[in-house]
Amino acid sequence: MQRAHGPLRSYGRIKSRLIKPRQAAMMGAHLPQLRLPREPFDPLTQMQEASEVWLEIGFGAGEHMAGQALAHPDVLILGAEPFRNGVASAVRHLIAGGQTNVRLHDSDARDLVANLPNACVSRVFILFPDPWPKARHNKRRIMTPELIADLARILKVGGRLRFATDWADYADWTLERMLAQPLFDWPAERAADWCEPPADHLTTRYEEKKLGDCAPVFLDFIRI
């Protein structure tokens, strides 16, 4: 059953520097075809030949999403990002690389999650979201019990959720909230399981900037 909610407020940037005319033209020409519907839908109707559906929340400039789409052409990847400059960059990556197995939601990810049916997604990526490190801003973090419950709803049993951050407090915050949700298991057994990038991780330029207060932490959870 889908969760009802009131009006959503997206924190953080929606747009920044002026989008270059060529990039704006590319986005104007291609985003309408890449954009997901704004009402409830079955994602496999977007691409009937897809074997699985993956979701990336906050895809930034789109590098990771485009790279995963290229490596897994049989998978339909849904990407959510409210930052307009990031959406423009993602469209550029997809058009340049020729990936046709990505659909975009250029708004708050929670809207997209609410529109998805139960148990339709096999993987979720939430990579280096805004940490809101000041204690008074922690409530703005995306990893809330409400979103975690909604992700449990849309994930198939055995599906995986990967969360990555380079802020130690945010890693602890997320682990505490994920383990409080009885529908997720964290199978890590040793430090390397969260300190080393997973074999299929694709490093982005944002990650390389090392803006956090610790080395990247990768938390992989399984829907049970």
N, C-alpha and C positions, 0 to 999 in steps of 0.2 A: 504494500500500500504506500502510495507516495505521500510524503510529508507536506502539509500545508505550512506556508510561512508568510509573514508580512513582507512589506517592501524591503529589499536588500540594499545595503550600503556597502559599496566597494571602497576600501581604504587604499591609499597609495596612488601612484600616478596613473592617469588615464591617457595623457599625452605629454610630450616633452618638446624636443626640438622640432622645427618645421620639417615635415616629410618632403624629401626632394621630389620635384615635379615628375620625373620618370618613375619613381617608386609609387607616387600617388596615382599615376595613370595606370600602372600595373595592378595596383590594388583595386582601383575602380573597375578595371576590366575583368578581373578574375575572382575577386572576393564574393560577388553574388553567386557564382557557381560553387564556390567552396563553402559558403556559409550554411550552417545547420538551421533547421526550422526553429522557431521560437515557441512552439507548442509541443506537447508530448508526442513522441515518435519512437518507432522501432529502428535502431541504427542500422540493422542489416538491410532495411529497405533502401538505405543510401548506397549500398554496394552489395548486391546479392551474392556475389561470388566470394566474398570475404570469409575466411575460416574462423576469425576471432575479431573481437572489438577491444581496442585498448583506449585508455583515456589519459591525456596529460593535462594536468591542472596547472595553469601559470606557465605556459611554454616559453615565456621570455622572447628571445629573438627567433625562436623556432628551430635552432640548430639540432638539438637533441631529437625533437619530434620528426624533423625531416630526415635525419640520419636513421632513425628507427624505421621510418616508412620505407626508406630505400633498402634497408637490410631485410625487411619483412613485407614484401609486396603483396602477400596474401592476407595481410592483416589490415583492417580498417582502423585508423587512428583518429580519434576525436581530440581536438585541442581547444582549450579554453584560455583566453587571455583578454583582459579589459584594456591593456595598455596599447593604444593605437599604433605607436611606433613599432612595437613588437609584432603586431599583426601584419603591418606592412613588410617588416623584415621576413616574417614567416612566409608570406605570399611570394616574396622574391626567391627564397630558398626553394620552395616547392616548384615554382615555374622553371627556375634554372635547372633543377635536378630532374624534372619530369615526373615527380611522384604524383600519382592520381588517387592514392588510397588514404587521403587525409581530408577531413572536414573540420571547419573552424567555427567556434563560437566566440565572437568578439565582444564578450561581456563577462559578467560574473559567473564563475564556474558553478556556483550553487544553483543558478537558474537551469543550467544544462543538466546537472545531476538530477534535479527534480523532474525533468522531462523524460528521463530514461526509465524503461521498464525494469522490473526486478530481474536479477541474475542474468544480465545481458553482457557484462564486461568481464574480460579475463585478466586484464592488468590495469593498474592505475599508477601513474608517476606523478609525484609532487616533489620537484627538485629545486632546492634552494629558494623557497618562498621568502617573502619579506619577513625578517625575524622580529620586527618590532621589539628591540631589545630592552627598551625602558619599561620598567614594571607597570607604569600607568597605562602603557600601550599594549600590554600583553593580550588584552581582550580582543585586539584587532587581528590576532594570528588566525590563519585559516584553519588550523588543526583544532577544531572545537569538537566537543562530544556530539553535537548535532550533525556536523558534516561527516564525522567518522561513522555514525549510525547510518547515514544516507549512503555512504560508500559501501558499507556492509550489505545494504539492500541491493545495490546494483551489481555487486561482484558475484560471480559464480562461486560455488563451493570449490575450493582449491585455487581460486584466483589469487593474484598477488598485488600487494600495494607496496610501492617503494617510496620512502620519504628520505630526502637527503638535505643536510644543512651543514654549514660551517660555523654555527653558533652552538656552543656546548649546552647552554640553558635551553635552547629550543629543542635539541635532541632529547634532553631529559623530559621536557614538557610533553613532547609528542609520545615518547615511550610510555610515560605514565598514563596518558589518556587512551592510547591504543590498547594497552594491557587491561584497562578497566572495562573495555568492550569485550564481552565474552565470545564474540564471533570472530576474533582474530587471534592468531598464534604467532609468536615471534620465535623462530627456530634457531636463532643464533646460539652457538656453543662456545665460541672463543673470540678474542678481540679482533682477529682478522676478519670475522664475519661482518663487522660493522666499520672497521677502520680502513679496509682495503676496498677499492671500487669493485663492484661486481663485474664479472667477465663481459657482460653485454652493456656496460655503462659507456656512454659517449660524453666525453668532457666538452664543456662549452667555454666560450670566452669569459662568461661571467664567473664561472667556477675558477678559472685560471687567475682571476684578479685577486683572489684570497682576501676578501673583504671582511670575513668573520673573525672570530677569536679562537678558532681551533681548526685542526685539519678536518676535511670533510668526513662526516659521519653518514653511513648508509644503513638505513633500517628497512629491512624487507619483512613484510608480514604476510601471512597466509590466511585467507578466509576459510573458516572451518564450519 
